Amino acid sequence: MGFSSALQGRAAHEALIVRQDAELRLMETMKRSIQLKAKCDREYAIGLAAVAQQGMKTDRADEMQGSLITKAWRSYMDELDHQAKQFKSNAELLEVVCEKLTHLSQDKRKARKAYQEEHAKIAARLNHLTDEVVRKKAEYQKHLEGYKALRTRFEEHYIKSGRGGRKLDDVRDKYQKACRKLHLTHNEYVLSITEAVEVEKDFRTVLLPGLLEHQQSVQESFILLWKNILQETSQHGDLTSDKFKEIQKRIDNVINSINPSEEYREFTEKHKTSPTTPLVFQFDDALIEDIPGKLQSNTLTVDNLTVDWLRTRLIDLEMSVKECQEKQLKMIEHANGGSPIANGSITRNGSTASNGIQSPKDSQNRQSKDLNALRCQEKQKQKL
């Protein structure tokens, strides 16, 4: 079970943020502990080297010439000195591990921020369109009331004045203006509902699942890097004695049991939510019940009052669709051309390593997510 199908709810989103914060705090705790371990190893190495140096100081060594005890002792002191050098080397390697953990923590914070911003962005657009539909409906009701009032006045003056008269002409002009405003508002209301329907559908079926799928891939990549750091920390503390071998075996078993794809299973089960319920955007037929003429629900009104506006709107939409298509083409060409792994570095044996999040899989997921977003925009514009 993945993020995209199980964590679409608001509560699950907040739980995911809390989980990432907890992971960042754990990283800081681990870093402080590893730094303290490196300090202890370094101090122990200094002390052990002093022991070996002191043990090499023997008075009247010539008097012990050929002594097996002396030879064994010197060999013992040599091994102590080798152990001191190994502890010093381990301390230096642990400091490198701390640097890797610091970079991983920084990358994880950036990824957390990027996820929050992207989630807020796509949610804000849906919220904006939802508010826009409400606003357009209120404008519709306002212009409808004005239209009805002017229609009543026009009919009263028409009956009283007959077919002529300056006052009747003034009332007729105001009535026609109110009619035009009502028709334009009607069209805007219809378009806002159409756009909101498409955006909500894309948010629920494409954008939000795509974002969550990408986020899961990023988090599992971090878990893999985290696992590697734990393995390095464990390796630099292996003293090879029977006692430490047993301890080391238990540590290795625990670390090797880490499976990035299984890392969030319990978390996902705990915070599982149902997919987002679809929002229904529907034209309010009550608005046009008392209006004779061409106004129909969910249908654009095309007449001498709106034709210029519709032509301008059509040109704008065609330009927007063309722009989306050009962006998609550039993105596809860039993806086919390939790109280097970001934040990469070269390890000692020449292989490529990275503490960043831009693995080929992550880059492909991001390109797919961005391409889906452009396709959604294109489809939304074409629907209008």
C-alpha positions in Angstrom: 0.0 0.0 0.0 1.5 3.3 -1.1 1.2 7.0 -0.2 -0.8 7.9 -3.3 -3.7 5.6 -2.4 -3.6 5.7 1.4 -2.5 9.2 2.4 -4.7 11.6 0.5 -6.6 12.8 3.5 -5.7 16.0 5.3 -5.0 14.2 8.6 -2.6 11.8 6.7 -0.8 14.8 5.2 -0.3 16.4 8.6 0.8 13.0 10.0 3.4 12.7 7.2 4.8 16.1 8.1 5.0 15.1 11.8 6.7 11.9 10.8 9.4 13.7 8.8 10.0 16.1 11.7 10.5 13.1 14.0 13.0 11.6 11.5 14.9 14.9 11.4 15.1 15.0 15.2 16.3 11.4 15.2 19.1 12.3 12.7 20.2 15.1 15.1 20.3 12.7 18.0 22.3 10.2 15.9 24.8 12.8 14.8 25.5 14.0 18.3 26.0 10.4 19.4 28.3 9.5 16.6 30.3 12.7 17.2 30.7 11.7 20.9 31.7 8.2 19.8 34.4 9.6 17.5 35.6 11.8 20.4 35.8 8.8 22.7 37.7 6.7 20.1 40.1 9.5 19.5 40.8 10.0 23.2 41.1 6.2 23.7 43.6 6.0 20.8 45.7 8.7 22.4 45.7 6.8 25.7 46.4 3.4 24.1 49.3 4.9 22.2 50.7 6.3 25.4 50.4 2.8 27.0 52.3 1.3 24.1 55.0 3.9 24.2 55.4 3.5 27.9 55.6 -0.3 27.5 58.5 0.1 25.1 60.6 1.8 27.7 62.6 -1.0 29.3 65.7 -0.5 31.3 68.9 -2.4 30.5 67.3 -4.1 27.4 70.6 -5.8 26.7 70.2 -7.8 29.9 67.0 -9.3 28.4 68.6 -10.1 25.1 67.0 -13.3 23.6 64.2 -13.3 26.3 60.9 -14.7 25.0 59.1 -12.7 27.6 60.7 -9.5 26.3 59.9 -10.5 22.7 56.3 -11.3 23.6 55.9 -8.0 25.5 57.3 -6.0 22.6 55.0 -7.7 20.2 52.1 -7.0 22.6 53.0 -3.3 22.7 53.3 -3.2 18.9 49.8 -4.6 18.6 48.6 -2.1 21.1 50.1 0.7 19.0 48.4 -0.8 15.9 45.1 -0.9 17.8 45.6 2.8 18.7 46.1 3.7 15.0 43.0 1.7 14.1 40.9 3.5 16.7 42.2 6.9 15.4 41.3 5.8 11.9 37.9 4.8 13.0 37.4 8.1 14.7 38.3 10.0 11.5 35.9 7.8 9.5 33.1 8.4 12.0 33.6 12.2 11.5 33.1 11.6 7.7 29.9 9.7 8.6 28.8 12.7 10.6 29.3 14.9 7.6 27.2 12.6 5.4 24.5 12.5 8.0 24.5 16.4 8.1 24.1 16.5 4.3 21.3 13.9 4.4 19.5 16.0 7.1 19.8 19.1 5.0 18.5 17.4 1.9 15.6 15.9 3.9 14.7 19.3 5.2 14.7 20.7 1.7 12.5 17.8 0.5 10.1 18.4 3.4 9.8 22.0 2.5 9.4 21.3 -1.2 6.6 18.8 -0.5 4.8 21.2 1.8 5.0 24.0 -0.8 3.9 21.7 -3.7 1.0 20.4 -1.6 0.0 23.9 -0.6 0.2 25.1 -4.2 -2.1 22.5 -5.7 -4.5 22.7 -2.8 -4.5 26.5 -3.0 -5.6 26.4 -6.7 -8.5 24.2 -5.9 -9.5 26.4 -2.9 -9.2 29.5 -5.1 -11.5 28.0 -7.8 -14.0 26.9 -5.1 -14.1 30.4 -3.8 -14.3 31.7 -7.3 -17.4 29.6 -8.0 -19.0 31.0 -4.8 -18.1 34.6 -5.8 -19.4 34.2 -9.4 -22.7 32.8 -8.0 -23.1 35.8 -5.8 -22.4 38.1 -8.7 -24.9 36.2 -10.7 -27.6 36.7 -8.1 -26.8 40.4 -7.8 -27.1 41.0 -11.5 -30.1 38.8 -11.7 -31.9 41.0 -9.1 -30.9 44.1 -11.0 -32.1 42.7 -14.2 -35.5 41.7 -12.8 -36.0 45.1 -11.3 -35.2 46.9 -14.6 -37.3 44.5 -16.5 -40.3 45.3 -14.3 -39.7 49.1 -14.7 -39.4 48.8 -18.4 -42.6 46.8 -18.7 -44.4 49.4 -16.5 -43.1 52.4 -18.6 -43.9 50.5 -21.8 -47.5 50.0 -20.7 -47.9 53.7 -19.6 -46.0 55.4 -22.4 -46.7 53.1 -25.2 -43.9 52.6 -27.7 -42.3 56.1 -27.5 -41.0 58.6 -25.1 -37.7 59.8 -23.8 -38.1 58.3 -20.4 -39.0 54.9 -21.9 -35.8 55.1 -24.0 -33.7 55.7 -20.9 -35.3 52.8 -19.1 -34.9 50.6 -22.2 -31.1 51.5 -22.3 -30.6 50.6 -18.6 -32.6 47.4 -19.1 -30.4 46.3 -22.1 -27.2 47.1 -20.1 -28.5 45.0 -17.2 -29.3 42.2 -19.6 -25.8 42.3 -21.1 -24.2 42.2 -17.6 -26.4 39.2 -16.7 -25.4 37.3 -19.8 -21.7 37.9 -19.3 -22.0 36.9 -15.6 -23.8 33.8 -16.7 -21.0 32.8 -19.0 -18.4 33.5 -16.4 -20.3 31.4 -13.9 -20.6 28.5 -16.3 -16.8 28.7 -17.1 -15.8 28.9 -13.5 -17.8 25.7 -12.7 -16.4 23.9 -15.7 -12.8 24.8 -14.7 -13.5 23.9 -11.1 -14.8 20.5 -12.0 -11.7 19.7 -14.1 -9.2 21.1 -11.5 -10.9 19.1 -8.7 -10.8 15.9 -10.7 -7.2 16.4 -11.6 -6.3 17.2 -8.0 -7.9 14.1 -6.7 -6.9 11.6 -9.4 -3.6 13.0 -10.8 -1.9 15.8 -9.0 -2.3 14.7 -5.4 -1.6 11.0 -6.0 1.4 12.0 -8.2 2.8 14.3 -5.5 2.4 11.5 -2.8 4.0 8.9 -5.1 7.0 11.2 -5.6 7.2 11.9 -1.9 7.2 8.2 -1.1 10.0 7.7 -3.6 12.0 10.5 -2.1 11.5 9.3 1.5 12.5 5.7 0.6 15.6 7.1 -1.1 16.5 8.8 2.2 15.9 5.6 4.1 18.4 3.8 1.8 21.0 6.5 2.3 20.3 6.4 6.1 20.7 2.7 6.1 24.1 3.0 4.4 25.2 5.6 7.0 24.2 3.2 9.8 26.1 0.4 8.2 29.3 2.6 7.9 28.9 3.6 11.6 28.6 0.0 12.5 31.7 -1.0 10.5 33.9 1.6 12.0 33.1 0.3 15.5 33.8 -3.4 14.9 36.6 -4.5 17.3 36.5 -8.2 16.0 36.6 -9.8 19.4 34.2 -12.6 20.2 32.2 -10.3 22.5 32.1 -7.5 20.0 31.4 -9.9 17.2 28.3 -11.0 18.9 27.2 -7.4 19.5 28.2 -6.5 15.9 26.2 -9.4 14.5 23.1 -8.3 16.3 23.6 -4.7 15.1 24.2 -5.9 11.5 21.1 -8.0 11.6 19.0 -5.1 12.8 20.5 -2.7 10.2 20.2 -5.3 7.3 16.6 -5.9 8.2 15.9 -2.3 7.0 13.9 -2.4 3.8 13.0 1.0 2.4 9.9 -0.3 0.7 8.7 -1.7 4.1 9.8 1.3 6.2 6.4 3.0 6.1 4.1 0.0 6.2 3.0 0.4 9.8 2.9 4.1 9.5 0.7 3.9 6.4 -1.6 1.4 8.1 -2.0 3.6 11.1 -2.8 6.8 9.2 -4.7 5.2 6.4 -7.5 7.4 5.1 -10.1 7.0 2.4 -9.5 8.8 -1.0 -10.7 12.3 -1.2 -14.4 12.6 -1.8 -15.2 14.3 -5.1 -16.6 17.8 -4.9 -19.7 18.4 -7.0 -19.9 21.6 -9.0 -23.3 22.1 -10.6 -25.1 25.0 -12.2 -27.9 26.4 -10.0 -31.0 26.1 -12.3 -33.0 28.3 -9.9 -31.0 31.3 -11.1 -32.7 31.2 -14.5 -36.1 29.8 -13.8 -37.8 33.2 -14.2 -35.7 34.4 -17.1 -37.0 34.1 -20.6 -34.6 33.9 -23.5 -31.4 32.0 -24.3 -29.9 31.5 -20.9 -29.5 27.7 -20.3 -27.7 25.9 -17.5 -24.1 24.7 -18.3 -24.4 26.3 -21.7 -22.6 29.4 -23.0 -24.8 32.1 -24.3 -23.8 33.3 -27.7 -25.4 36.5 -29.0 -24.6 40.1 -29.9 -24.0 40.8 -26.2 -21.4 38.2 -25.7 -19.8 37.3 -29.0 -16.9 39.8 -28.7 -16.1 38.6 -25.2 -16.3 34.9 -26.3 -13.9 35.5 -29.2 -11.4 37.2 -26.9 -11.8 34.4 -24.4 -11.3 31.8 -27.1 -8.1 33.4 -28.3 -6.7 33.5 -24.7 -7.6 29.8 -24.2 -6.0 28.8 -27.5 -2.8 30.7 -26.6 -2.8 29.0 -23.2 -3.2 25.5 -24.7 -0.4 26.2 -27.2 1.9 27.4 -24.4 1.1 24.2 -22.4 1.9 22.1 -25.5 5.2 23.8 -26.1 6.2 23.4 -22.5 5.3 19.7 -22.7 7.4 19.3 -25.9 10.4 20.9 -24.3 10.1 18.8 -21.2 9.9 15.6 -23.2 12.9 16.6 -25.3 14.9 17.4 -22.1 13.9 14.0 -20.6 15.0 12.1 -23.7 18.3 14.0 -23.7 19.0 12.9 -20.1 20.6 14.8 -17.3 23.4 14.1 -14.8 22.7 13.1 -11.2 22.6 16.2 -9.0 24.7 16.5 -6.0 26.8 13.5 -7.0 30.3 12.8 -5.7 33.0 10.3 -6.4 33.9 7.7 -3.8 37.3 6.3 -3.1 36.9 3.4 -5.6 35.7 5.7 -8.3 32.0 4.9 -8.1 29.3 7.5 -8.0 27.7 8.3 -4.7 25.3 11.0 -3.6 23.8 12.4 -0.4 21.2 14.2 -2.4 17.8 13.1 -3.5 18.2 13.4 -7.3 18.7 9.7 -8.3 17.6 8.8 -11.8 14.4 7.3 -10.4 13.7 10.5 -8.5 14.4 12.7 -11.5 12.1 10.6 -13.7 9.3 10.8 -11.1 9.7 14.6 -10.9 9.6 15.0 -14.7 6.6 12.7 -14.9 4.8 14.7 -12.2 5.6 18.1 -13.9 4.5 16.7 -17.3 1.2 15.4 -15.8 0.6 18.9 -14.3 1.1 20.5 -17.8 -1.2 17.9 -19.4 -3.9 18.7 -16.8 -3.6 22.4 -17.5 -3.9 21.7 -21.2 -7.0 19.5 -20.7 -8.6 22.1 -18.4 -8.2 24.8 -21.0 -9.5 22.6 -23.8 -12.6 21.8 -21.7 -13.5 25.4 -21.4 
